[in-house]
């Protein structure tokens, strides 16, 4: 069985959905499990719904209407008859969403987030499944929440691999086209959970692992894995082949083409991963498998924007020892700060981290009790894998560098965009 994953950009409008249909006609669809993300920027739009709901904002209904209007336009563009059953199916999903918001009693933001934002994937797969059947491509719509079971860490759930593997091995029918959702799972009480932003790639890897799949293909709007993000770097080149190890390194440092958690289950069973263009589906793209680290061998550039550089020093000029570092990391973990770089000296300790849950203010109030805390918001972390003198000079040019760190294969710098310190 093959696993295909199509992200939000590939199904952002009616033309995109028609293109996915055409891609499957070209590359084959028998014995394929199709993982699909929410359409376009729907996840962002539903995050606004969550915020308005939690803030008791008067804008709640209008934010829901925006999501409705967007999906309804796609339906009108895809289906000739407004009496088609897909219109009723989609309308029921919005009724379910509004019913949840009306009856929910939980004040837990992350719980509400998962119940609401998950609607994006349910909507997209419902529409795509109906459209494929409408065009004569028979498929089975499958609710991923019946298969991928997790704990109750809402917004960043941990997969229960044993239960998930049993569910998938027993109940996934082969020899047919299956359409399911990325990003989602459910806990033991069948409440929806999510696997973290960009978790649809991870969903594809979970199914591939549990099905002993032949391969996973991630379909993108780029020709494959590039050595740099073309939004930030000129003259990015296509990498034809990457080893699992190199891909995991790139993902760890923040390369966004492949989700960090995606690679580990695939590597364990040596299931090849392909990254291909949904605009040119017959081109080879990039293969990720056991073998040569990089082909061609070249410097790879990664940038992470909107980072937080936190520097701690002891109040009495004493050394920051192992017990201090252990306590600091425990707090970073507790407040869900994703650390990307560490640097320490005798009396100071710095981390470059991602405050994706907005917990830094609370964390700082705790750290202030024991340390002098300085910080810079909105900094950028630049990483070069397989750097050369030329690439190192180019990346450092015209930047106000706060931290520089070099190892045998990797150079990282933290550069200041906007200073906020105290």
Beta strands, then each sheet from edge to edge (+ up, - down):
strand 1: 2-6
strand 2: 32-36
strand 3: 140-141
strand 4: 178-181
strand 5: 184-186
strand 6: 192-194
strand 7: 215-220
strand 8: 241-243
strand 9: 272-277
strand 10: 286-289
strand 11: 294-295
strand 12: 300-314
strand 13: 338-344
strand 14: 348-354
strand 15: 371-385
strand 16: 401-406
strand 17: 410-415
sheet 1: 3+ 4+ 2+ 1+ 7+ 9+ 10- 8- 11+
sheet 2: 5+ 6-
sheet 3: 13+ 14- 12+ 15- 17+ 16-
end
